[in-house]
Amino acid sequence: QTSVTTALRLGHGPFPLPLPMVLLLLRMLMLMLMLKLELVALVLVVDFILLAAAAVT
């Protein structure tokens, strides 16, 4: 619940972000905290590339 409210707050903060981008960032942070594996690092890189592509379009 707190993560959802934080995402909503970020959406209305000084740096407005679309909710999908905020959720992706939260998911990436959760993966980094929960699973410290090289495979997860690769997934984070792919997610970041997709995130950047979504931000450009």
N, C-alpha and C positions, 0 to 999 in steps of 0.2 A: 504493500500500500504506500509506504513512504517513497519507494522508487517512482511510483506513478505520479505522486504529487510533486516530486522533485522535477520530473520530466515536464510536467505542466508548468511549473514555475520557470524552468529554463525557457520554455516556449514564449513566455511573456516577459522575460528578463531583458537586460540591456543588449544582449546578443540573441535575438529571436532565432530559434531553430525550428524547422518543421518537426512535428511529433515523430514521424518515422525515423528521422536522423537521430533524434534523442534516444529512441528505443534501441536503435542499432548501437549507439555509443554505450548505452547501459549494458547491452548484451555482450559487447566486447570487453567491457570492464569486468563483468561477472565471469566471463571465460578466463580472463587473465588471473583473477583472484582464485578461482576454483581449480582450474587445471593448468599447471605450469608445465606444459609439454611443447615440444617443437612443432607438433602438428597443429596445436592451438595457435601458435604464432603464425603459421602459414595461413590458417583460417582468418586470423585478424588482418593479415596483409590483404587477402582477397576481399574481406569485408570493407577495408579502408578504400581499396580501389573502386569497388562498387559504390561506396558512399561518395567518393570524389566524383565519379561519373554522374551520379544522381544529382549532385550539387551543381554540376556544370550545366546540365540540361535544364 
